Amino acid sequence: MKELKIKNIFFIVLGAAIYSFGFVHFNIQNELGEGGFAGITLILYFIFHWDPALMNLLLNIPLFFIGWKLLGRKVFLYTIIGTVAVSVFLKIFLIYEIQINLQDDLFLAALFAGVFVGIGLGIIFRFGGTTGGVDIIARLAQKYIGWSMGKTMFLFDAGVIMLSWLTFLDHRSMMYTLVAVFIGARVIDFVQEGAYSGRGALIISNSQEEIASRIAIEMDRGITILRGYGHFTKEEREVLYCVIARNEIVRLKSIINSVDPHAFVSLMDVHDVMGEGFTLDEEKRPID
């Protein structure tokens, strides 16, 4: 337990609360399906009226014993915390349910279902936890069958959604479920990317020294010089690499264009940037 961080536990529990609120008030209230083990609990709830909170625990307990070695001790403990927290909050929100009537606007229900589930799971994943279920199955399939985790999770989710369609979902609800699952996946990615996302720039120019100096002085950004080799020219070239915030793109282009209008510039998305200028100040102290 000494390996666990209070901050991580707090945010995993917070993520579980957000996830459970959306699951109860948008998926269950509007009879929308879901992928993974959550989707299985919905099938059991709408067909047999079995408690989703209890089913979430019962479905995951066998996987805990199977997959604890794959997860590692720390992730395993965070996973237990996340799974138990989800079940606890599901029970609370089912008892103290708030009626949010969106039956006449299933698109809005699907939108909010995806956003709440995505934010909740994104926070849990970002702070080192999981909610068990398909994540463990995917790791097992990767180790013993050689399937990628993405492939296993996609096939499992598709199978659960198809089973939901054959049991309690009508055609309309099925399509809105797909909308909710798609939005949820995108929101999870957005949350996990972090607040310090930026753009990476690769710059090839005959005036690399002047460009590097102006970026360092005018933008206060660090530059790394990489050694490159032109396949066509057979010449060695220096390639400048720097990471900037998204709102600095125009300024960077302006500097490069003023020095060398013919420079080759490649911009790429950079996620979860850590270090001086982004998460640390000049004294290497965390930026609040």
N, C-alpha and C positions, 0 to 999 in steps of 0.2 A: 504493500500500500504506500510505502515511502516514495515509490516511483511516480505515483499519480500526482497531478497538479490540481489544486483547488480551482484555479481558473478554468482548466479544461473540464472538470466535473460540472462546474456552474453552467458553462455554455452548452455542454451536452444535455444537461437537464432542461435548460432553456429551449434548446432546439427540439427536444422531445415534447415540450409543452406546446410549442408552435405547431409542430407536426400533428399532434393529437387533436388540437383545436380544429385545424383545417379538415382533418380526416372525419371527425364527428359531424361538424357543422356544414360541410360542403359535400363530402363523399356520401356519408350515410344518410343525411337528411334529404339529399336529392337523388339517392339511389344510383350513384355513379360507381363504376368499378375502379380498380387500381391494379397495378402490376405487383409482382413479388408475393411475399407472405401476407402483406396487407390485403392484397386482392383475395387471397384464400380465406382470410378472416371475414371478408365481406360476403363471400359466397356462403360460408357457414352461418353467418348472421342472417342473411335474407332468406335462406332456404330452411334452416333449422332453428333460427333465433338464438344461436349460441353466442355467448358474451365475447365480443372482439378482444377485450382486455385479457381475459383468461386464455383465449385461443392463441393470442400473440405469444404468451409465455409458453404454453404447452407445445406449440409448434417449434419454438426455438430451443427449448431445453435439450432435446436430443442432439441438435447440431452443436451446442456448446461442448458437449462431451466428445464429439467427433472432431471438431475443428479447433480446439484450444491450442494445440501445438502449432498449427499453421499461423494463427493470429499473433502469437507471441504473448507473453504475460501481460504487458502493459495494455496492448490493444484489446486483449481478451477481457481484462477487467473493465476497461472503458465500454466495451460492447455489452457486458452484463449490466452496467449502470444505465446505458442508453436504452436497452431493451426493457428493463424493469421500469424505468422512468416513463417510457411510452405506454406501457400497460397501466401504470398508476394514473397517468393523466387521461388516458382513454376512459378509465372507470369514472374519474371525477367529472369529465365533461359529459359522459352519458347520464350521470345522475343529475348534474346541474346544467342541463342542456339549454342553450338559448335558441329559440326558434327564429331561424333566418329563412324566410320563405322565398326561395328562388326557383320553384318548380316551373314557373312561367318563363324563366329566363335561364335555361340550362347552360348557355354559353358563358354567362357571368358566373354561374356556379362552377363550371369547369375551370374558368380562369382563376378564381379564388382558390379552388382545390389545388391546382397546380402550383400557385404561388406559395400557399401556406406549407404544403408538403415539401416543395423545393427549398424554401428558406429553412424549414426545420431540419431536413436531412442534410442540407448544405452546411449548416452550423455544426451538426453532429460530426460529419465527416471532417470538417475543417479542424476540429479540435481533437482529432485522433480516435473518435469512436465510430461504431457502426450500430445498426439495429439488428445484427445477426442475419438470419434468413438467407436470401439469395447470395449475399456477399460470401458467406462461408461455403455454400455449394459451389460458387464460381471458383473459389480458391482450390477446392478439392478437385474440381474438373480440370483446372489448369495443371495441377500436380500429377494426377493419375491418368488423365485422358489426353492432355496436351492442348485442350481448347483454351482460347483466350477468355479472360474474365468477361470482356464485353460481349462476346458471342454467347456465352452461357447465360448471362443476365438477360440479354435480348430474347433468347429462345424461351427462357423461363417466364419472363413477363408476357411474351406473346401467347404462350400456352395458357397462362392464368386468365388473361383478358378474353381469349377465345372461350375458355370454360365458363367465364362469367356471362358471356353472350349466350351460351347454350343453356344457362340455368336461370338467371334472373334479369339480365339486361335485354331491353328491346333494341331495335336497330338504331333508334335516335340516341338513346343513352349510351350505346356502344360507341358511336362516333364522338360524342362529347367526352367519353372516357379517354379516348385516344388523344383528344385535345388537351385534357388535363395532364395526362402522362407526358406528352411532348413538352408542355410548358414547365412541368415539374423538373424534367431533365435539364432544360435550359437554365432554369433558376438555380439548380444545384451547381452547375458549372460556374455560373456567375458568382455565387457566394464563395465557392472554393477558390476562384481566381484571386480574390482578395482586393482590398481597397487600393493597394499600391501597384496596380497594373500600369503599364506604360507601353512605349514603342522602342524597339531596338533598330538602330540604323547602321547599315554597312555602307561605307563611302569609299569609292575608288576614284582617285584624282591625281593629276600631276602636281597639284598644289596642296598636298596633304598636310604639310607643316603649317601653312597659313590657316587652313581650315581648322585644324586641331587647336591651334593657339586661340582663334576667335571663339570657338565653342567653349574652351576652358575659361576664357576671360569674360566673354559676354553672357554665357549661359551658366557658368559655374558648374559644368558637368565634366566628369572624368572621361578620358578617351583611351582606348586600348589600341595599340598598333599590332595588327596581325600580318604575318608573312603569307602572301599569296603568289600563285604562279599562273600566268595566263596560258591556257591551252593553245589558243590560236597564235599569239605573239611569241610564245615560248620565253617570255620575260618574267622576272620576279617583280612583284609589285607590293607596295605596302597598302594594307586595307585598314581603314579606320573603323572602329566599332564603339558605339556609345549608346547608352540607354537614357531616354528622356521621358518626361511626363507627356500625356496626350495633348495638353494645351500648349506644348512647346514645339509642336511639329512645324507650324508655319514659320516660326522664328528660325528653326534649324534650316529649313529649306531656303529661307531668305539669305542666311549667312553663306551657305554653300553656293547658291546661285550668284551672289555678288563676287565671290572669289573665283569660281570656276563653273560657268554655265553648262559646260560639257561633262561635268562629273557624273559618274554612275552612282546612283543612290538606291538602296533597297531597304524598305521599311517593313518591319514585321511586328506582330503582336507579342508582347512580353508580359507574362502573368506572374503575380506574386513576387514582385521585385523586392529584394532585401539588401540592405547595405546603406552606405553613406549617401545622403541626398534623398533617400526614400523612406527607410525605416530608422536610420541613424543620422544624427547631426554630425558636425565637423569634429566634435569631441567623442564620437562613437557612442553617444548616449541615445537611447530610444526616443523617437519623436512621438509625442502624444497625439 
